[in-house]
Amino acid sequence: MKKDVFQDCLILYPETVWNEELEKLRERLSVWNEDQQNVFRQFVRDVETVEIDSNGRILIPKRYLQMAGIISDVRFMGVFDRIEIWSKDNLDKTKMDADSFKKGIEKYMA
C-alpha cells in the first residue's frame, strides 16, 4: 500500500503488480543519476506491506488514513490492476461533469 502519486487516495497493490511496477521503474531509472535515484526513493518511501487477517480484513495504519484524508466514510474502487482507497469527500472532488466525461471518452477512446 502507498499513497497515490497524483491524488489524495491510497493504492493497494497485489504483490505481483507491485513487483512489476518496481521492475518498470528499475528499467527506466539509473542508480548512477541522482535525480532518478531520488524519484525511485520517493516512490518507495512510504510503502507499507499489509496482510489480510483471518476475517478477510486489512488494517490501514493511521498515518496512511491521514495522508489520504480518510476520517470516516471510505470508498474502495477497483482501477486497472489495483484497488484505490478514498475518503468519500476526496473521491467526490474528482467527479467529472457529464460533458467533460463525454469529451474525455471521445478523446481517449476514439
MODELLER restraints for C-alpha pairs under 7 A, 6 or more apart:
rsr = mdl.restraints
at = mdl.atoms
rsr.add(forms.Gaussian(group=physical.xy_distance, feature=features.Distance(at['CA:1:A'], at['CA:10:A']), mean=6.73, stdev=0.5))
rsr.add(forms.Gaussian(group=physical.xy_distance, feature=features.Distance(at['CA:1:A'], at['CA:11:A']), mean=5.46, stdev=0.5))
rsr.add(forms.Gaussian(group=physical.xy_distance, feature=features.Distance(at['CA:1:A'], at['CA:12:A']), mean=4.49, stdev=0.5))
rsr.add(forms.Gaussian(group=physical.xy_distance, feature=features.Distance(at['CA:1:A'], at['CA:13:A']), mean=6.12, stdev=0.5))
rsr.add(forms.Gaussian(group=physical.xy_distance, feature=features.Distance(at['CA:1:A'], at['CA:47:A']), mean=5.66, stdev=0.5))
rsr.add(forms.Gaussian(group=physical.xy_distance, feature=features.Distance(at['CA:1:A'], at['CA:48:A']), mean=5.18, stdev=0.5))
rsr.add(forms.Gaussian(group=physical.xy_distance, feature=features.Distance(at['CA:1:A'], at['CA:49:A']), mean=6.17, stdev=0.5))
rsr.add(forms.Gaussian(group=physical.xy_distance, feature=features.Distance(at['CA:1:A'], at['CA:50:A']), mean=6.90, stdev=0.5))
rsr.add(forms.Gaussian(group=physical.xy_distance, feature=features.Distance(at['CA:2:A'], at['CA:10:A']), mean=5.61, stdev=0.5))
rsr.add(forms.Gaussian(group=physical.xy_distance, feature=features.Distance(at['CA:2:A'], at['CA:11:A']), mean=5.43, stdev=0.5))
rsr.add(forms.Gaussian(group=physical.xy_distance, feature=features.Distance(at['CA:2:A'], at['CA:12:A']), mean=6.87, stdev=0.5))
rsr.add(forms.Gaussian(group=physical.xy_distance, feature=features.Distance(at['CA:2:A'], at['CA:46:A']), mean=5.98, stdev=0.5))
rsr.add(forms.Gaussian(group=physical.xy_distance, feature=features.Distance(at['CA:2:A'], at['CA:47:A']), mean=4.85, stdev=0.5))
rsr.add(forms.Gaussian(group=physical.xy_distance, feature=features.Distance(at['CA:2:A'], at['CA:48:A']), mean=6.41, stdev=0.5))
rsr.add(forms.Gaussian(group=physical.xy_distance, feature=features.Distance(at['CA:3:A'], at['CA:9:A']), mean=5.93, stdev=0.5))
rsr.add(forms.Gaussian(group=physical.xy_distance, feature=features.Distance(at['CA:3:A'], at['CA:10:A']), mean=4.38, stdev=0.5))
rsr.add(forms.Gaussian(group=physical.xy_distance, feature=features.Distance(at['CA:3:A'], at['CA:11:A']), mean=5.96, stdev=0.5))
rsr.add(forms.Gaussian(group=physical.xy_distance, feature=features.Distance(at['CA:4:A'], at['CA:10:A']), mean=5.55, stdev=0.5))
rsr.add(forms.Gaussian(group=physical.xy_distance, feature=features.Distance(at['CA:4:A'], at['CA:11:A']), mean=5.89, stdev=0.5))
rsr.add(forms.Gaussian(group=physical.xy_distance, feature=features.Distance(at['CA:8:A'], at['CA:68:A']), mean=4.78, stdev=0.5))
rsr.add(forms.Gaussian(group=physical.xy_distance, feature=features.Distance(at['CA:8:A'], at['CA:90:A']), mean=6.78, stdev=0.5))
rsr.add(forms.Gaussian(group=physical.xy_distance, feature=features.Distance(at['CA:9:A'], at['CA:68:A']), mean=4.77, stdev=0.5))
rsr.add(forms.Gaussian(group=physical.xy_distance, feature=features.Distance(at['CA:9:A'], at['CA:84:A']), mean=6.50, stdev=0.5))
rsr.add(forms.Gaussian(group=physical.xy_distance, feature=features.Distance(at['CA:9:A'], at['CA:85:A']), mean=5.62, stdev=0.5))
rsr.add(forms.Gaussian(group=physical.xy_distance, feature=features.Distance(at['CA:9:A'], at['CA:86:A']), mean=4.87, stdev=0.5))
rsr.add(forms.Gaussian(group=physical.xy_distance, feature=features.Distance(at['CA:10:A'], at['CA:68:A']), mean=6.31, stdev=0.5))
rsr.add(forms.Gaussian(group=physical.xy_distance, feature=features.Distance(at['CA:10:A'], at['CA:84:A']), mean=5.63, stdev=0.5))
rsr.add(forms.Gaussian(group=physical.xy_distance, feature=features.Distance(at['CA:10:A'], at['CA:85:A']), mean=4.94, stdev=0.5))
rsr.add(forms.Gaussian(group=physical.xy_distance, feature=features.Distance(at['CA:10:A'], at['CA:86:A']), mean=6.63, stdev=0.5))
rsr.add(forms.Gaussian(group=physical.xy_distance, feature=features.Distance(at['CA:11:A'], at['CA:82:A']), mean=6.77, stdev=0.5))
rsr.add(forms.Gaussian(group=physical.xy_distance, feature=features.Distance(at['CA:11:A'], at['CA:83:A']), mean=5.77, stdev=0.5))
rsr.add(forms.Gaussian(group=physical.xy_distance, feature=features.Distance(at['CA:11:A'], at['CA:84:A']), mean=4.71, stdev=0.5))
rsr.add(forms.Gaussian(group=physical.xy_distance, feature=features.Distance(at['CA:11:A'], at['CA:85:A']), mean=6.28, stdev=0.5))
rsr.add(forms.Gaussian(group=physical.xy_distance, feature=features.Distance(at['CA:12:A'], at['CA:82:A']), mean=5.85, stdev=0.5))
rsr.add(forms.Gaussian(group=physical.xy_distance, feature=features.Distance(at['CA:12:A'], at['CA:83:A']), mean=5.04, stdev=0.5))
rsr.add(forms.Gaussian(group=physical.xy_distance, feature=features.Distance(at['CA:12:A'], at['CA:84:A']), mean=6.27, stdev=0.5))
rsr.add(forms.Gaussian(group=physical.xy_distance, feature=features.Distance(at['CA:13:A'], at['CA:82:A']), mean=5.03, stdev=0.5))
rsr.add(forms.Gaussian(group=physical.xy_distance, feature=features.Distance(at['CA:13:A'], at['CA:83:A']), mean=6.67, stdev=0.5))
rsr.add(forms.Gaussian(group=physical.xy_distance, feature=features.Distance(at['CA:14:A'], at['CA:82:A']), mean=6.75, stdev=0.5))
rsr.add(forms.Gaussian(group=physical.xy_distance, feature=features.Distance(at['CA:29:A'], at['CA:36:A']), mean=5.47, stdev=0.5))
rsr.add(forms.Gaussian(group=physical.xy_distance, feature=features.Distance(at['CA:30:A'], at['CA:36:A']), mean=6.09, stdev=0.5))
rsr.add(forms.Gaussian(group=physical.xy_distance, feature=features.Distance(at['CA:30:A'], at['CA:37:A']), mean=6.81, stdev=0.5))
rsr.add(forms.Gaussian(group=physical.xy_distance, feature=features.Distance(at['CA:31:A'], at['CA:37:A']), mean=5.67, stdev=0.5))
rsr.add(forms.Gaussian(group=physical.xy_distance, feature=features.Distance(at['CA:50:A'], at['CA:58:A']), mean=6.54, stdev=0.5))
rsr.add(forms.Gaussian(group=physical.xy_distance, feature=features.Distance(at['CA:51:A'], at['CA:58:A']), mean=6.02, stdev=0.5))
rsr.add(forms.Gaussian(group=physical.xy_distance, feature=features.Distance(at['CA:52:A'], at['CA:58:A']), mean=4.92, stdev=0.5))
rsr.add(forms.Gaussian(group=physical.xy_distance, feature=features.Distance(at['CA:68:A'], at['CA:86:A']), mean=6.86, stdev=0.5))
rsr.add(forms.Gaussian(group=physical.xy_distance, feature=features.Distance(at['CA:68:A'], at['CA:87:A']), mean=6.98, stdev=0.5))
rsr.add(forms.Gaussian(group=physical.xy_distance, feature=features.Distance(at['CA:69:A'], at['CA:87:A']), mean=6.28, stdev=0.5))
rsr.add(forms.Gaussian(group=physical.xy_distance, feature=features.Distance(at['CA:70:A'], at['CA:86:A']), mean=6.84, stdev=0.5))
rsr.add(forms.Gaussian(group=physical.xy_distance, feature=features.Distance(at['CA:70:A'], at['CA:87:A']), mean=4.62, stdev=0.5))
rsr.add(forms.Gaussian(group=physical.xy_distance, feature=features.Distance(at['CA:73:A'], at['CA:87:A']), mean=5.84, stdev=0.5))
rsr.add(forms.Gaussian(group=physical.xy_distance, feature=features.Distance(at['CA:73:A'], at['CA:88:A']), mean=5.48, stdev=0.5))
rsr.add(forms.Gaussian(group=physical.xy_distance, feature=features.Distance(at['CA:74:A'], at['CA:85:A']), mean=6.92, stdev=0.5))
rsr.add(forms.Gaussian(group=physical.xy_distance, feature=features.Distance(at['CA:74:A'], at['CA:86:A']), mean=5.66, stdev=0.5))
rsr.add(forms.Gaussian(group=physical.xy_distance, feature=features.Distance(at['CA:74:A'], at['CA:87:A']), mean=4.76, stdev=0.5))
rsr.add(forms.Gaussian(group=physical.xy_distance, feature=features.Distance(at['CA:74:A'], at['CA:88:A']), mean=5.61, stdev=0.5))
rsr.add(forms.Gaussian(group=physical.xy_distance, feature=features.Distance(at['CA:75:A'], at['CA:85:A']), mean=5.80, stdev=0.5))
rsr.add(forms.Gaussian(group=physical.xy_distance, feature=features.Distance(at['CA:75:A'], at['CA:86:A']), mean=5.03, stdev=0.5))
rsr.add(forms.Gaussian(group=physical.xy_distance, feature=features.Distance(at['CA:75:A'], at['CA:87:A']), mean=6.11, stdev=0.5))
rsr.add(forms.Gaussian(group=physical.xy_distance, feature=features.Distance(at['CA:75:A'], at['CA:88:A']), mean=5.91, stdev=0.5))
rsr.add(forms.Gaussian(group=physical.xy_distance, feature=features.Distance(at['CA:76:A'], at['CA:83:A']), mean=6.59, stdev=0.5))
rsr.add(forms.Gaussian(group=physical.xy_distance, feature=features.Distance(at['CA:76:A'], at['CA:84:A']), mean=5.68, stdev=0.5))
rsr.add(forms.Gaussian(group=physical.xy_distance, feature=features.Distance(at['CA:76:A'], at['CA:85:A']), mean=4.73, stdev=0.5))
rsr.add(forms.Gaussian(group=physical.xy_distance, feature=features.Distance(at['CA:76:A'], at['CA:86:A']), mean=6.38, stdev=0.5))
rsr.add(forms.Gaussian(group=physical.xy_distance, feature=features.Distance(at['CA:77:A'], at['CA:83:A']), mean=5.54, stdev=0.5))
rsr.add(forms.Gaussian(group=physical.xy_distance, feature=features.Distance(at['CA:77:A'], at['CA:84:A']), mean=5.07, stdev=0.5))
rsr.add(forms.Gaussian(group=physical.xy_distance, feature=features.Distance(at['CA:77:A'], at['CA:85:A']), mean=6.58, stdev=0.5))
rsr.add(forms.Gaussian(group=physical.xy_distance, feature=features.Distance(at['CA:78:A'], at['CA:84:A']), mean=6.33, stdev=0.5))
